[in-house]
């Protein structure tokens, strides 16, 4: 009888040790990195309420002694029940601004040179979207344009489009009416970093 009780204790102890070993192995496996985790998750502005979503959450300026530049891809989502109209910047794409977050406020940080109102509007139907490439060029030489309008470039920014609820054409030129409120034409916040070439 004593031998049977002792054998049961030994078996229970061995079973617990195997159980703890399995638990430790599972916990260790959960800490391993997987190939499905992105190194830099995309910004999720559209899913969080902003009308514009950038494809990245951080951008780095390409810099030379005379020029800083960065290229971004942004998607505008029209959640309204009617078409909206985005003003163009020449023939290249939408007219846009960059606002920088400073001291709790969004202030103008950058605006490109655009022959505004000279091209047909970008029409985004109800429930539709428009994906465009935005190019930011900052000339660092004196009395040059375009340039950033802030003392220090690195920081948190957002894209702002000029989006209207209506547009009428006269002699082939658009006349925009009723600029949409900010929540319907701004992007998620993103970081802009400055890196100098050696």
C-alpha positions in Angstrom: 0.0 0.0 0.0 2.8 2.4 0.9 4.6 1.5 -2.4 1.4 2.4 -4.4 1.0 5.8 -2.6 4.7 6.5 -3.2 4.4 5.6 -6.9 1.4 7.8 -7.3 3.3 10.8 -5.8 6.2 10.2 -8.1 3.8 10.1 -11.2 2.0 13.2 -10.1 5.3 15.1 -9.6 6.5 14.0 -13.1 3.2 15.0 -14.7 3.4 18.4 -13.1 7.0 18.9 -14.3 5.9 17.9 -17.9 2.9 20.3 -17.6 5.1 23.2 -16.5 7.6 22.4 -19.2 4.9 22.5 -21.8 3.6 25.8 -20.5 7.0 27.4 -20.5 7.6 26.2 -24.1 4.2 27.8 -25.2 5.0 31.1 -23.5 8.4 31.2 -25.1 7.0 30.5 -28.5 4.5 33.4 -28.1 7.4 35.8 -27.6 9.1 34.9 -31.0 8.7 37.5 -33.8 6.7 36.4 -36.8 7.0 37.4 -40.5 3.5 38.8 -40.4 4.3 41.8 -38.2 5.1 44.9 -40.3 8.2 46.8 -39.3 6.3 50.1 -39.7 2.5 49.8 -39.7 0.7 52.0 -42.2 -1.2 55.0 -40.8 -4.9 54.4 -40.2 -6.4 57.8 -40.6 -9.4 56.8 -42.7 -10.4 54.1 -40.2 -10.1 56.4 -37.3 -12.2 59.2 -38.7 -10.0 61.4 -40.9 -10.9 61.8 -44.5 -7.4 61.3 -45.8 -5.1 58.4 -45.0 -1.3 58.5 -45.7 0.3 55.2 -46.5 3.0 55.7 -43.9 3.2 57.1 -40.4 6.7 58.5 -40.7 8.5 60.1 -43.7 12.2 61.2 -44.0 13.2 64.2 -46.2 15.8 63.5 -48.8 18.2 66.4 -48.5 20.9 68.1 -50.6 22.7 71.4 -49.9 20.0 73.2 -51.8 16.8 71.1 -51.7 14.7 69.0 -49.3 12.1 66.7 -50.8 9.6 64.0 -49.8 7.0 62.0 -51.7 3.9 60.7 -50.1 0.9 58.7 -51.2 -2.5 59.7 -49.8 -6.0 58.4 -50.2 -9.1 60.6 -49.8 -12.2 58.8 -48.7 -15.6 60.4 -49.4 -18.0 59.2 -46.7 -20.7 61.6 -47.7 -23.9 60.8 -49.7 -22.9 63.1 -52.6 -19.9 63.7 -54.8 -17.2 66.1 -53.6 -14.6 68.0 -55.6 -10.9 68.4 -54.9 -9.1 71.4 -56.3 -6.1 70.4 -58.4 -2.5 71.6 -58.2 -1.8 72.1 -61.9 -2.0 68.8 -63.7 -0.1 66.8 -61.2 -2.7 66.1 -58.5 -4.7 67.6 -55.6 -3.9 71.0 -54.2 -2.7 70.4 -50.6 -1.1 72.0 -47.6 0.9 70.6 -44.8 0.0 71.7 -41.3 2.4 71.2 -38.4 1.3 70.5 -34.8 2.8 73.1 -32.5 1.8 74.0 -29.0 -1.6 72.2 -29.3 -2.5 74.0 -32.6 -2.3 73.1 -36.3 -0.4 75.9 -38.1 0.5 76.2 -41.8 3.8 74.4 -42.3 4.1 74.1 -46.1 2.2 75.0 -49.3 3.4 74.2 -52.8 3.2 76.5 -55.8 0.0 75.8 -57.6 -1.8 77.3 -60.5 -5.0 76.9 -58.6 -8.4 76.9 -60.2 -6.9 76.4 -63.6 -7.6 72.6 -64.0 -10.8 70.5 -63.8 -11.5 69.3 -60.3 -10.9 65.8 -59.1 -14.4 64.4 -58.6 -14.8 61.8 -55.9 -18.3 60.1 -55.9 -20.3 59.3 -52.8 -18.6 56.4 -51.0 -15.6 56.6 -53.4 -11.9 57.4 -52.9 -9.0 59.0 -54.7 -5.4 58.0 -54.3 -2.7 60.5 -55.3 1.0 61.1 -55.0 2.0 64.3 -53.2 5.4 65.8 -53.7 6.9 68.3 -51.3 9.9 70.4 -52.5 11.6 72.7 -50.1 14.2 75.0 -51.5 16.9 75.9 -48.9 18.4 78.8 -50.8 17.7 82.4 -49.8 14.6 84.1 -51.4 13.5 80.8 -53.0 10.0 79.3 -53.1 8.5 76.9 -52.1 9.8 76.5 -48.6 8.5 75.3 -45.3 7.0 78.1 -43.2 8.2 76.9 -39.8 11.6 77.4 -38.1 12.3 73.7 -37.6 11.0 71.1 -40.2 11.0 67.9 -38.1 7.7 67.3 -36.3 4.1 66.1 -36.5 2.2 67.1 -39.6 -1.1 66.4 -41.4 -2.2 66.8 -45.0 -5.0 69.3 -45.8 -6.9 69.2 -49.1 -9.1 71.9 -50.6 -12.4 69.9 -50.9 -15.7 71.5 -52.0 -19.3 70.3 -52.1 -19.9 71.9 -55.5 -18.1 73.2 -58.6 -19.4 75.0 -61.6 -17.5 75.7 -64.8 -17.4 78.8 -66.8 -15.3 79.1 -70.0 -13.7 75.8 -69.0 -12.5 77.1 -65.6 -13.9 75.7 -62.3 -15.5 77.9 -59.7 -15.6 76.1 -56.4 -18.3 76.6 -53.8 -18.7 75.6 -50.1 -15.4 74.4 -48.7 -15.9 71.4 -46.5 -15.1 71.6 -42.8 -11.7 70.4 -41.6 -12.7 66.9 -40.4 -13.8 66.1 -44.0 -10.5 67.2 -45.7 -7.6 66.4 -43.3 -5.3 63.4 -42.9 -4.1 61.3 -40.0 -1.1 62.9 -38.2 2.3 61.6 -39.3 6.0 62.3 -38.5 8.3 64.2 -40.8 12.0 63.7 -40.1 15.0 65.6 -41.6 18.1 63.7 -42.6 21.1 65.5 -44.2 23.3 63.8 -46.8 26.9 63.4 -45.8 
